[in-house]
Amino acid sequence: MIKKISLIGVFMAILYFPLAAYGQDVGRSGDINITDVADNSIVVISQEETDIPGYVHEKYAFVSAACFPSGLQLVDYYGPPINPNDPSLLVREGAMCSDRSFDTPDD
């Protein structure tokens, strides 16, 4: 019986770790004051070089009134560096915010 309980405890701990990491990422959005940022714009939070030449690990926020309920969408991106003023990227992120707003349940 004790072995079963300990096995269930280890299993639950393994399932909990990804949730704890997700919770830490969401807390970083508190550093962005969306009142100081233009609507439909991108704010780069961090950029790190990777082992692959020409590729970076970027974290950025897309700020828009369409991003319900917080007004921003956090993005964790791997690939070539982004241009925050790229019109196609702004349209794609805006569409993602609009799609997400329809996924949230009405209260």
ZIURPE-V319233 format. One record per residue. N is the residue number from 1. BURIAL is + if it has 24 or more other C-alpha atoms within 12 Angstrom, else -. D_FIRST is the distance of its C-alpha to the first C-alpha in Angstrom with 2 decimals. Layout:
n = <N & N>
burial = <BURIAL & BURIAL>
d_first = <D_FIRST & D_FIRST>
This chain:
n = <1 & 2 & 3 & 4 & 5 & 6 & 7 & 8 & 9 & 10 & 11 & 12 & 13 & 14 & 15 & 16 & 17 & 18 & 19 & 20 & 21 & 22 & 23 & 24 & 25 & 26 & 27 & 28 & 29 & 30 & 31 & 32 & 33 & 34 & 35 & 36 & 37 & 38 & 39 & 40 & 41 & 42 & 43 & 44 & 45 & 46 & 47 & 48 & 49 & 50 & 51 & 52 & 53 & 54 & 55 & 56 & 57 & 58 & 59 & 60 & 61 & 62 & 63 & 64 & 65 & 66 & 67 & 68 & 69 & 70 & 71 & 72 & 73 & 74 & 75 & 76 & 77 & 78 & 79 & 80 & 81 & 82 & 83 & 84 & 85 & 86 & 87 & 88 & 89 & 90 & 91 & 92 & 93 & 94 & 95 & 96 & 97 & 98 & 99 & 100 & 101 & 102 & 103 & 104 & 105 & 106 & 107>
burial = <- & - & - & - & - & - & - & - & - & - & - & - & - & - & - & - & - & - & - & - & - & - & - & - & - & - & - & - & + & - & - & + & - & + & - & - & - & - & - & + & + & + & + & + & - & - & - & - & - & - & - & - & - & - & - & - & + & + & + & + & + & + & + & + & - & + & + & - & - & - & + & + & + & + & + & - & - & - & - & - & - & + & - & - & - & - & - & - & - & + & - & - & + & + & - & + & + & - & - & - & - & - & - & - & - & - & ->
d_first = <0.00 & 3.81 & 5.39 & 5.20 & 6.38 & 8.71 & 9.92 & 10.79 & 12.43 & 14.45 & 15.47 & 16.67 & 18.54 & 20.28 & 21.38 & 22.65 & 24.98 & 27.60 & 27.85 & 28.55 & 31.25 & 32.82 & 33.03 & 34.96 & 37.49 & 38.33 & 39.14 & 41.92 & 44.00 & 44.92 & 47.37 & 49.59 & 52.13 & 52.98 & 56.12 & 57.71 & 57.00 & 59.11 & 57.61 & 56.57 & 56.28 & 53.83 & 52.78 & 51.42 & 48.69 & 48.07 & 49.17 & 47.87 & 49.21 & 46.94 & 47.19 & 49.14 & 52.78 & 53.93 & 50.45 & 48.95 & 45.80 & 47.12 & 45.67 & 48.08 & 48.37 & 50.48 & 52.05 & 53.27 & 53.54 & 52.09 & 48.69 & 47.11 & 45.92 & 46.19 & 49.42 & 48.03 & 45.82 & 44.11 & 44.38 & 42.71 & 45.14 & 45.49 & 48.89 & 52.53 & 53.49 & 54.17 & 57.40 & 56.65 & 60.00 & 59.46 & 60.36 & 58.19 & 55.10 & 55.92 & 56.34 & 53.05 & 51.08 & 52.90 & 51.95 & 48.27 & 48.46 & 50.23 & 47.68 & 44.79 & 46.59 & 46.56 & 42.78 & 42.04 & 41.64 & 44.41 & 43.54>
